[in-house]
Amino acid sequence: MTYEAQRDDGPDSRTLPGTRPLWRQRDFAVFWAAQTLSVLGDSFALIALPLLVLEATGSVARMGLLTAVGGAASVAAAVFAGVVVDRVDRRRLLIGCDLVRMVLYGVIPVVWLLGPKVWLLYAVLPVCEAVGMLFAVGYVTVVRSLVGTGQLTEANGRLNATAAAAGVLGPVCAGVVAAWTGPATAVGVDAASFGVSALCTAFVRFRPRPAVPSERTGLWRDVRTGAAFLRRQPVLRSLTVLLFVFSFLTLGLNDLVIYHLKHDLGHDDGTVGTVLAVGALGTITGALLVARLRRWLGFGAVWTGSVALCGLAFAGIARADDIPVVALLSALFLAGGGMAGTCSMSLRQEITPEPLLGRVTSAFWTLHYAAAPLGAATLTWAAEHQGTAPVGLAAGACCVLVAAAALVTPIRRA
């Protein structure tokens, strides 16, 4: 039987144990807690790594280069991540990825005791980003092993909402820690969070995966299988193309916001953390609303409106001179990004057969994210030479055009 002919009616598509509220499902609750703690630590690195580069070099272009290097490693890993995820024990893979990142990020504060070593960031971050891509693809696939398809959007929304809640506290704490003891200490907190996440995941029980065809296929054929599925699905094909452009425009936003706050407006690390924390409230709001909005308005309207909201917010961030305005616009951008991301991930989980889910997720992320590292480097280089305001305005306007383009694709009717 071909994958195309298989009905998605295996154990993962039933509502059990999804007939119970998510918070009463023990394995989902433990996994939920583990990922929340991991994101709490990750939000420290989100601020600390750019601050380490800025502190040592004073250059937003160097910040963007670090983001680009990490992004390139993530794209390279995404090519093969789905093949790995579909072939190995996913629970062990998630635990292993957490432990590797715990060790690598833990090296940074130790070495930094001897003085700034910017080269170390360029060595560690690509490996961590590659391992993180393996984890991310595995993460998407195991959510469907914890809840039924009827609860996928709700589950993804709750995971994103609590992760964002951790993201509210994390940047504030990271800003305070960075201001008091230096950004390197904040990276150490991130390393510890991965250890806690690995421990929690060890106690999660995932439902057995459906049997897969017994024949062995070559590596490159496996890689192409995910891309072929995307090509045959009109909505996923359109999403991949439009997100290719959107990711190119937005990957460098975090660096741009930090540079705007510190260089253009002259504020300290604590202010940076506070603004990003307030911005994360937007992610919480979007994640809590997305399931209801999708039921009311449909996938197409929610995804298109969310991308348009991102573009409008992006256009205003780099032109804003008041801290509250920057924080509000950051929250709107993250709300739109969170809703669009949750919608696209849930749709992909719903329509992809279980044996293909890792490879399809990997292909989707590889293709739509391929140009993002170059975009981050370009965006920050342009901001350093032309200023943040015109660069932000141009990037935001292009994001709005991406949303407009979706109206003439199958996304509109999805």
C-alpha positions in Angstrom: 0.0 0.0 0.0 1.4 3.4 -0.9 1.6 6.2 1.6 -0.8 8.2 -0.6 -3.4 5.5 -0.2 -3.1 5.1 3.5 -5.8 6.6 5.7 -4.6 8.5 8.7 -6.7 6.3 11.0 -4.0 4.7 13.2 -3.8 5.0 16.9 -2.5 8.6 16.7 -5.7 9.8 15.0 -8.1 8.5 17.7 -9.2 10.9 20.4 -8.1 8.5 23.2 -6.6 9.6 25.5 -7.6 12.9 24.1 -11.2 12.6 25.3 -9.9 13.9 28.6 -8.8 17.5 29.1 -5.1 18.0 28.2 -4.1 18.9 31.7 -5.4 15.6 33.0 -3.3 13.6 30.6 -0.2 12.7 32.6 2.3 12.1 29.8 1.3 15.3 27.9 1.5 17.2 31.2 5.0 16.0 31.9 6.1 16.8 28.4 4.4 20.2 28.6 6.4 21.0 31.8 9.7 19.8 30.3 9.4 22.0 27.3 8.3 25.0 29.3 11.4 24.7 31.5 13.6 24.3 28.4 12.1 27.4 26.8 12.6 29.3 30.0 16.3 28.6 29.8 16.5 29.1 26.1 15.1 32.6 26.5 18.3 33.4 28.5 20.5 32.4 25.5 18.2 34.3 23.1 19.4 37.5 24.8 22.7 36.5 26.2 24.4 35.3 23.0 23.8 38.5 21.0 24.8 40.5 24.1 28.0 38.6 24.3 28.9 39.5 20.7 27.8 43.1 21.1 29.7 43.5 24.3 32.9 42.1 22.7 32.6 43.7 19.2 30.0 46.5 19.3 28.8 45.4 15.9 25.2 44.5 14.9 26.6 43.0 11.7 28.6 40.5 13.8 25.5 39.7 15.8 23.7 39.0 12.5 26.6 36.9 11.3 26.3 34.7 14.4 22.6 34.3 13.8 23.3 33.5 10.2 25.9 30.8 11.0 23.6 29.2 13.5 20.7 29.3 11.0 22.8 27.8 8.2 23.7 24.9 10.5 20.1 24.4 11.3 19.1 24.4 7.6 21.8 21.8 6.9 20.7 19.6 9.7 17.0 19.9 8.6 17.9 18.1 5.3 18.5 14.9 7.2 16.6 15.4 10.4 13.4 13.9 9.2 15.1 10.7 8.1 16.8 10.3 11.5 13.6 11.0 13.4 11.6 8.5 11.4 14.2 5.8 11.9 15.2 6.0 15.6 13.5 6.0 18.9 12.1 9.5 19.2 12.1 9.6 23.0 15.8 8.7 23.2 16.6 11.2 20.5 14.9 14.1 22.4 16.8 13.2 25.6 20.1 12.9 23.7 19.6 16.3 22.0 19.0 18.0 25.4 22.1 16.4 26.9 24.3 17.5 24.1 23.1 21.1 24.3 23.5 21.1 28.0 27.2 20.2 27.7 28.0 22.6 24.8 26.2 25.6 26.2 27.8 24.8 29.6 31.2 25.3 28.1 30.6 29.0 27.3 30.5 30.5 30.8 33.4 28.3 31.9 35.6 29.5 29.0 34.4 33.1 29.4 35.9 33.2 32.9 39.3 33.6 31.1 38.0 36.4 28.9 35.7 36.9 25.9 36.2 34.3 23.2 33.9 35.2 20.4 35.2 32.4 18.2 33.8 29.9 20.7 30.3 31.2 20.0 30.8 30.6 16.3 31.9 27.1 17.1 29.3 26.1 19.6 26.2 27.7 18.2 26.1 25.9 14.8 26.4 22.5 16.6 23.7 23.4 19.1 21.4 24.7 16.3 21.9 21.5 14.3 21.1 19.4 17.3 18.2 21.7 18.0 16.8 21.1 14.6 16.9 17.3 15.3 15.0 18.0 18.5 12.5 20.3 16.9 11.5 17.8 14.2 11.3 15.1 16.8 9.2 17.4 19.0 6.6 18.0 16.3 6.3 14.2 15.7 5.9 13.2 19.3 3.0 15.6 20.0 0.9 13.5 17.8 1.9 10.5 19.9 0.6 12.2 23.0 -2.8 13.5 21.9 -5.4 12.7 19.2 -5.7 14.8 16.0 -8.8 16.4 17.4 -6.7 18.1 20.1 -3.6 18.9 18.1 -4.3 22.6 17.6 -5.2 23.0 21.2 -2.1 21.0 22.4 0.2 23.1 20.1 -1.5 26.3 21.3 -1.0 25.4 25.0 2.6 24.3 24.4 3.3 27.6 22.7 1.4 29.6 25.3 3.3 28.2 28.3 6.5 28.4 26.4 5.8 32.1 25.8 4.9 32.5 29.5 8.3 31.2 30.3 9.6 33.6 27.6 8.1 36.5 29.6 9.9 35.6 32.8 13.1 34.5 31.0 14.1 37.7 29.2 13.5 39.7 32.4 15.6 37.4 34.4 18.2 37.2 31.7 18.4 41.0 31.5 18.9 41.2 35.2 21.5 38.4 35.3 23.3 39.9 32.3 23.4 43.3 34.0 24.6 42.0 37.3 26.9 39.1 36.5 27.3 39.2 32.7 25.7 37.5 29.7 27.9 34.4 30.0 26.1 33.4 33.3 22.8 33.6 31.5 24.0 31.1 29.0 24.9 28.8 31.9 21.2 28.9 33.0 20.2 27.8 29.5 22.6 24.8 29.8 21.0 23.8 33.1 17.5 24.0 31.7 18.4 21.4 29.0 19.4 19.0 31.8 16.1 19.4 33.5 14.2 18.9 30.2 16.1 15.7 29.5 15.2 14.4 33.0 11.5 15.1 32.6 11.3 13.6 29.1 12.7 10.4 30.5 9.5 9.9 32.4 7.2 10.5 29.4 5.5 7.5 27.7 4.7 7.9 24.0 2.1 5.8 22.3 3.6 3.2 19.9 4.1 4.3 16.3 2.2 2.5 13.6 4.0 -0.2 11.6 6.0 1.1 8.7 6.7 -0.6 5.4 9.5 -3.1 5.8 11.6 -2.3 2.7 14.7 -0.3 3.2 15.2 2.8 1.1 18.3 4.9 0.4 19.1 8.1 2.3 18.5 10.5 -0.5 15.3 8.8 -1.5 14.1 9.2 2.1 15.0 12.9 1.9 13.1 13.4 -1.4 10.0 11.6 0.0 9.2 14.5 2.3 9.6 17.1 -0.4 7.5 15.0 -2.8 4.6 14.9 -0.3 4.8 18.7 0.1 4.7 19.2 -3.6 1.6 17.0 -3.9 -0.3 19.0 -1.2 -1.4 22.4 -2.6 -1.7 24.2 0.7 1.6 22.9 2.1 3.3 23.7 -1.2 2.0 27.3 -1.1 3.0 27.6 2.6 6.5 26.5 1.9 7.0 29.0 -0.9 5.6 32.0 1.1 7.4 31.1 4.3 10.7 30.9 2.3 10.3 34.7 1.8 8.8 35.4 5.2 11.7 33.7 7.0 14.3 35.5 4.9 12.7 38.8 6.1 12.3 38.1 9.8 15.0 35.8 11.2 17.2 38.9 12.0 14.3 40.7 13.9 15.6 39.8 17.4 19.1 41.2 16.6 17.5 44.3 15.1 15.4 45.0 18.2 18.3 44.5 20.5 20.5 46.8 18.4 17.8 49.4 18.2 17.3 49.4 22.0 20.9 49.6 22.9 22.5 51.5 20.0 19.7 53.8 18.7 17.9 54.4 22.0 20.8 54.0 24.5 19.2 51.6 26.9 20.8 48.9 29.1 20.6 45.1 29.1 17.8 45.1 31.7 15.6 47.2 29.4 16.3 44.8 26.5 15.1 41.9 28.7 12.0 43.7 29.8 11.0 44.7 26.3 11.4 41.1 25.0 9.5 39.8 27.9 6.6 42.1 27.3 6.8 41.1 23.6 6.5 37.5 24.6 3.0 38.3 26.1 1.9 38.5 22.5 3.0 34.9 21.9 0.9 33.8 24.9 -2.1 35.7 23.6 -1.8 34.4 20.1 -1.3 30.8 21.3 -4.3 30.9 23.6 -6.6 32.4 20.8 -5.4 30.4 17.8 -7.5 27.2 18.3 -10.7 29.2 18.7 -9.9 31.6 15.9 -9.2 28.7 13.5 -12.6 27.1 14.4 -14.4 30.4 13.7 -12.5 31.8 10.7 -10.7 28.8 9.2 -7.0 28.2 8.6 -6.6 30.5 5.6 -8.0 33.6 7.3 -6.0 33.1 10.5 -2.7 32.4 8.8 -3.0 35.3 6.3 -4.1 37.8 8.9 -1.3 36.7 11.3 1.4 37.2 8.6 -0.1 40.6 7.8 0.0 41.6 11.5 3.7 40.6 11.6 4.5 42.8 8.7 2.7 45.9 10.1 4.3 45.4 13.5 7.8 44.9 12.0 7.5 48.1 9.9 6.9 50.1 13.1 9.4 48.6 15.5 12.5 50.1 14.1 10.9 53.5 13.8 9.6 53.6 17.4 11.4 55.8 19.8 9.4 55.0 23.0 10.1 51.8 24.9 6.4 51.0 25.5 5.7 51.3 21.8 8.6 49.0 20.9 7.4 46.5 23.4 3.8 46.7 22.1 4.8 46.2 18.5 7.1 43.3 19.5 4.1 41.7 21.2 2.0 42.1 18.1 4.7 40.7 15.9 5.1 37.6 18.2 1.3 37.2 18.5 1.0 37.0 14.7 4.1 34.8 14.3 2.8 32.4 17.0 -0.7 32.1 15.5 0.7 31.5 12.0 3.2 29.0 13.2 0.7 27.0 15.3 -1.7 26.9 12.4 0.8 25.6 9.9 2.3 23.1 12.3 -1.1 21.7 13.3 -2.3 21.4 9.7 0.9 19.6 8.7 0.4 17.1 11.6 -3.2 16.6 10.7 -2.8 15.7 7.0 0.6 13.9 7.0 0.6 10.1 7.5 2.5 9.1 10.7 5.3 7.2 8.9 6.1 10.3 6.9 5.7 13.0 9.6 9.4 13.4 10.4 10.5 13.6 6.8 7.7 16.0 5.8 8.5 18.2 8.8 12.2 18.2 7.9 11.6 19.0 4.3 9.1 21.8 5.1 11.5 23.5 7.5 14.5 23.0 5.2 12.8 24.5 2.2 11.1 27.4 3.9 14.1 28.2 6.1 16.8 27.8 3.5 17.3 31.5 2.8 16.7 32.8 6.4 20.4 32.8 7.5 21.3 35.0 4.5 18.3 37.2 5.3 19.5 37.7 8.9 23.0 38.6 7.7 21.6 41.0 5.0 19.1 42.6 7.4 21.6 43.4 10.1 24.3 44.5 7.6 21.8 46.9 6.1 20.7 48.2 9.5 24.3 48.9 10.4 24.9 50.9 7.2 21.5 52.4 6.5 19.9 52.6 9.9 17.2 50.4 11.6 14.2 52.5 10.5 14.3 52.1 6.7 15.4 48.5 6.9 12.5 47.6 9.3 10.0 49.5 7.2 11.1 47.7 4.0 11.1 44.3 5.6 7.7 44.9 7.2 6.2 46.0 3.9 7.4 42.9 2.2 5.8 40.7 4.9 2.5 42.4 4.2 3.0 41.5 0.5 3.5 37.9 1.5 0.2 37.9 3.2 -1.4 39.5 0.2 0.1 36.8 -2.1 -1.5 34.1 0.1 -4.9 35.4 -1.0 -4.4 34.0 -4.5 -3.1 30.6 -3.4 -5.0 27.5 -2.0 -4.2 28.8 1.5 -7.1 31.2 1.1 -9.6 28.3 0.9 -7.9 26.0 3.4 
